[in-house]
Amino acid sequence: MTDAPGSLGGLGLDADEEKLYRRLVEEGPADAGPDPAAARLRALGLADEADGLLTAVSPQLALTELVLTQERAVLQARAGVEELTEIFRRRTVTAGPALEVVRGRERVGRLIQHRLRGARGDVRFFAKPPFAVIGVQDTSDADEADLSRRGVRERLVIERAVLNEPGAPQEIRASLDRGQEIRFTPELPCKLLITDDDLAVVQLDASGGDQDGVLLVRPGGLLTSLITLFELQWERAVRLREDGAGRLTPSPATADELPDEEDRRLLALLLAGHTDASAAHHTGLGRRTVQRRIRRLMDLAGTDSRIQLGWYARDRGWL
C-alpha cells in the first residue's frame, strides 16, 4: 500500500508513531507515559524525554537525518540489485544448451520482461503482424520508458503490413515518442528479439499467429548469424514519413512524388559507381543539382545513406 503524500511511513514510522510525533510538533511537550510509540520516537531520535515530558526534536534535524539514512540504504540496495541482476544474467545466458525451446504464454512473457528489464546496451526487434508480437505485447509503457531512462537503444524493424493493423499507427507514434528507432521493410522472415548480443528469442510459429513457443539462442554461431541478419535488415529498411494527411508511411504518398526518368537515370549511374561529378557530366546536370536530387530521393525513401537508397530503389521498382 502506498503512503499518502506527506506521510512519514517511508521513514519507518507506523500510524501511531507518526500521529504522536505530529502532535508533539504541533502542540508541544506531552506526558511521556508508557506509550510504545513514545519509546519508538526516542529510539529513532525524534523525541527526548525529561522530567516525565516527551519533547519533539526539530524535524529539520531528526527527519533529515532519517531521510539521508534511508537514501543511503536505497542506494546500497540498488547496487545489490544490479550486482545480483548481472550475476543472474550471466548464469542464465551461459547455462544450458545453445538452443532451448520455451513454451507457454506466461513463461514467454516473463522471459521477455526479464530480458528487457535486464538489458544494458542494445535491444533489437523484428515485428510481424498481427501487431501483438513477441517483445511488444509483453512489454508495458513503464518497461519501455525504463529502457529509455537507462540509455538502452531500442531498434525495431517492422513489416509494412503492420500499418494496416487496428491501432498500429498510434502505438508506433507512442513508441517513437519514447525514443525507439523504427524502420519498415516489405517482409520479415520471423519474429525476433535480441538483447545485448548475448541472447536471441525467436518465435517458433512461422505464420506468426501462435505465441506459445519460442526458441532461445545463446552465444555461438547461430546467434551471431541472427545479429548479422538483423543488421542487414536494418540497413535495408526505411524510416517512416508522413503523407499530406498526417498518415505514417514508409513509401511515397502520391504518383507525383515518384522518381521521374531523370531521377532513374541518376540512380542507375550512382549504383554503377559513378561519382557526383561523373553523374552530372553524363546527365548534363550541375553537380549541386545532382546532390539536391539525391537528397530529395533519400528523403522520399526515408533512408540515411546512398546504399540504403539503392536497395530501396531496387525493392520499389524505381529502376
MOKALIN-V757175 format. One record per backbone hydrogen bond with DSSP energy under -1.0 kcal/mol. CO is the residue of the C=O (numbers start at 1). NH is the residue of the N-H. E is the energy in kcal/mol with one decimal. If there is no record, write none. Layout:
co:CO nh:NH e:E
co:CO nh:NH e:E
This chain:
co:4 nh:7 e:-2.3
co:8 nh:11 e:-1.8
co:8 nh:13 e:-1.2
co:9 nh:12 e:-1.8
co:14 nh:18 e:-2.4
co:15 nh:19 e:-2.4
co:16 nh:20 e:-2.2
co:17 nh:21 e:-2.3
co:18 nh:22 e:-2.7
co:19 nh:23 e:-1.9
co:20 nh:24 e:-2.3
co:21 nh:25 e:-2.3
co:22 nh:26 e:-2.6
co:23 nh:27 e:-3.0
co:24 nh:28 e:-1.4
co:30 nh:54 e:-3.8
co:35 nh:39 e:-1.6
co:36 nh:40 e:-2.1
co:37 nh:41 e:-2.2
co:38 nh:42 e:-2.1
co:39 nh:43 e:-2.1
co:40 nh:44 e:-1.9
co:41 nh:46 e:-2.7
co:41 nh:47 e:-1.0
co:46 nh:57 e:-2.8
co:48 nh:55 e:-3.3
co:50 nh:53 e:-1.8
co:52 nh:32 e:-2.5
co:53 nh:50 e:-2.3
co:54 nh:30 e:-1.9
co:55 nh:48 e:-2.8
co:58 nh:62 e:-2.9
co:59 nh:63 e:-1.3
co:59 nh:64 e:-1.1
co:61 nh:65 e:-1.6
co:62 nh:66 e:-1.8
co:63 nh:67 e:-2.8
co:64 nh:68 e:-2.4
co:65 nh:69 e:-2.1
co:66 nh:70 e:-2.5
co:67 nh:71 e:-2.7
co:68 nh:72 e:-2.3
co:69 nh:73 e:-2.0
co:70 nh:74 e:-2.5
co:71 nh:75 e:-2.4
co:72 nh:76 e:-2.2
co:73 nh:77 e:-2.4
co:74 nh:78 e:-2.8
co:75 nh:79 e:-2.2
co:76 nh:80 e:-2.0
co:77 nh:81 e:-2.5
co:78 nh:82 e:-2.6
co:79 nh:83 e:-2.2
co:80 nh:84 e:-2.6
co:81 nh:85 e:-2.7
co:82 nh:86 e:-2.1
co:83 nh:87 e:-2.1
co:84 nh:88 e:-2.8
co:85 nh:89 e:-2.7
co:86 nh:90 e:-2.5
co:87 nh:91 e:-2.2
co:88 nh:92 e:-2.9
co:89 nh:93 e:-2.2
co:90 nh:94 e:-2.2
co:91 nh:95 e:-2.2
co:98 nh:218 e:-2.9
co:100 nh:216 e:-3.9
co:102 nh:214 e:-2.6
co:104 nh:108 e:-2.7
co:105 nh:109 e:-2.6
co:106 nh:110 e:-2.6
co:107 nh:111 e:-2.4
co:108 nh:112 e:-2.5
co:109 nh:113 e:-2.4
co:110 nh:114 e:-2.6
co:111 nh:115 e:-2.4
co:112 nh:116 e:-2.5
co:113 nh:117 e:-2.6
co:114 nh:118 e:-1.4
co:121 nh:153 e:-2.1
co:122 nh:196 e:-3.0
co:123 nh:155 e:-2.5
co:124 nh:194 e:-2.3
co:125 nh:157 e:-2.1
co:126 nh:192 e:-1.3
co:127 nh:159 e:-2.3
co:131 nh:133 e:-1.5
co:133 nh:136 e:-2.4
co:133 nh:137 e:-2.3
co:136 nh:139 e:-1.3
co:140 nh:144 e:-2.2
co:141 nh:145 e:-2.6
co:142 nh:146 e:-2.2
co:143 nh:147 e:-1.8
co:144 nh:148 e:-1.8
co:145 nh:149 e:-2.3
co:146 nh:150 e:-2.0
co:147 nh:152 e:-2.6
co:148 nh:151 e:-1.4
co:153 nh:123 e:-2.9
co:154 nh:181 e:-2.7
co:155 nh:125 e:-2.3
co:156 nh:183 e:-2.6
co:157 nh:127 e:-2.6
co:158 nh:185 e:-1.8
co:159 nh:162 e:-2.0
co:160 nh:163 e:-2.0
co:161 nh:164 e:-1.7
co:162 nh:165 e:-2.1
co:165 nh:168 e:-2.0
co:167 nh:171 e:-2.0
co:168 nh:172 e:-2.9
co:169 nh:173 e:-2.5
co:170 nh:174 e:-2.3
co:171 nh:175 e:-2.3
co:172 nh:176 e:-2.5
co:173 nh:177 e:-2.3
co:174 nh:178 e:-1.4
co:175 nh:180 e:-2.2
co:176 nh:179 e:-1.5
co:181 nh:156 e:-3.1
co:183 nh:158 e:-2.7
co:184 nh:238 e:-2.6
co:185 nh:160 e:-2.1
co:191 nh:203 e:-2.0
co:192 nh:126 e:-2.4
co:193 nh:201 e:-3.2
co:194 nh:124 e:-2.7
co:195 nh:198 e:-2.0
co:199 nh:195 e:-2.2
co:200 nh:217 e:-2.6
co:201 nh:193 e:-1.9
co:202 nh:215 e:-3.2
co:205 nh:208 e:-1.1
co:212 nh:104 e:-2.6
co:213 nh:204 e:-2.0
co:214 nh:102 e:-2.7
co:215 nh:202 e:-2.6
co:216 nh:100 e:-1.7
co:217 nh:200 e:-2.1
co:220 nh:224 e:-2.2
co:221 nh:225 e:-2.0
co:222 nh:226 e:-2.2
co:223 nh:227 e:-2.4
co:224 nh:228 e:-2.2
co:225 nh:229 e:-2.5
co:226 nh:230 e:-2.3
co:227 nh:231 e:-2.4
co:228 nh:232 e:-2.3
co:229 nh:233 e:-2.4
co:230 nh:234 e:-3.0
co:231 nh:235 e:-2.2
co:232 nh:236 e:-1.7
co:233 nh:237 e:-2.1
co:238 nh:184 e:-3.2
co:241 nh:249 e:-2.9
co:243 nh:246 e:-2.1
co:247 nh:243 e:-2.3
co:249 nh:241 e:-1.8
co:254 nh:257 e:-1.1
co:255 nh:258 e:-1.0
co:260 nh:264 e:-2.4
co:261 nh:265 e:-2.3
co:262 nh:266 e:-2.2
co:263 nh:267 e:-2.8
co:264 nh:268 e:-2.5
co:265 nh:269 e:-2.1
co:266 nh:270 e:-2.3
co:267 nh:271 e:-2.7
co:268 nh:272 e:-1.3
co:269 nh:274 e:-2.3
co:270 nh:273 e:-1.6
co:275 nh:279 e:-2.9
co:276 nh:280 e:-2.4
co:277 nh:281 e:-2.0
co:278 nh:282 e:-2.3
co:279 nh:283 e:-1.9
co:280 nh:284 e:-1.5
co:286 nh:290 e:-2.4
co:287 nh:291 e:-2.3
co:288 nh:292 e:-2.5
co:289 nh:293 e:-2.5
co:290 nh:294 e:-2.4
co:291 nh:295 e:-2.4
co:292 nh:296 e:-2.4
co:293 nh:297 e:-2.4
co:294 nh:298 e:-2.4
co:295 nh:299 e:-2.4
co:296 nh:300 e:-2.5
co:297 nh:301 e:-2.3
co:298 nh:302 e:-1.4
co:298 nh:303 e:-2.1
co:302 nh:239 e:-2.8
co:305 nh:309 e:-2.0
co:306 nh:310 e:-2.3
co:307 nh:311 e:-2.2
co:308 nh:312 e:-2.9
co:309 nh:313 e:-2.9
co:310 nh:314 e:-2.1
co:311 nh:315 e:-2.7
co:312 nh:316 e:-2.4
co:313 nh:318 e:-2.7
co:314 nh:317 e:-1.0
